[in-house]
């Protein structure tokens, strides 16, 4: 079975087209004002219609309250909510129930201690995303271009699908999938020329490499 490939932080119709044409299974849109990949609700609506029926739409939020989530859902009509903040297992369950949408919880990983709550999140989420834990002075929780020690996931027995992110690019994504045995990968900065500036050629190369077409 081929891995799920998610291109995150898309901001323009042109780069979304590149992701869709490349065969991305998921396309991610960031709703976090501190991020260079943040989009407003008007653009979210435009991109949401463009992606509808072609790829799963993912709304990435960071510790968003219910009011913010409601406006995002109304604009994008996402297929999946990605929670990339410090949401507790209880908050994940609450969001999933309130909005009736599948939820993917991101877990920042730097060492084995960061995996202590995995089972709690596994019980309430539909997917888990293991991402490199950002530096303490980082302005945003993802898209920092950092990798983590993939061997930390060795032997991790999960009952729900998992994805890996952090420092991935066309050159190392196949190795990341092989070593982690994750069901999917998520990339943002690894297909950019500058923060928030996606490169269509890199998007295509990443999807091909992840799906073993190169």
Buried (B, 14 or more C-beta within 10 A) or exposed (E): EEBBBBBBBBBBEEBBBBBBEBBBBBBBBBBBEEBBBBBEBEBBBBBBEBBEEBBBBBBBBBEBEEEEBEBBBEBBBBBBBBBBBEBEBEBBBBBBEEBEBBBBBBBBBBEEEBBEEBEBBBEBBBBBBBBBBBEEEEEBBBBBBBBBEBEBBEEBEBEBBBBBBBBBBBEBBBEBBEBBBBBBBBBBBBBBEEBBBBBBEBBBBBBBBBBEEE
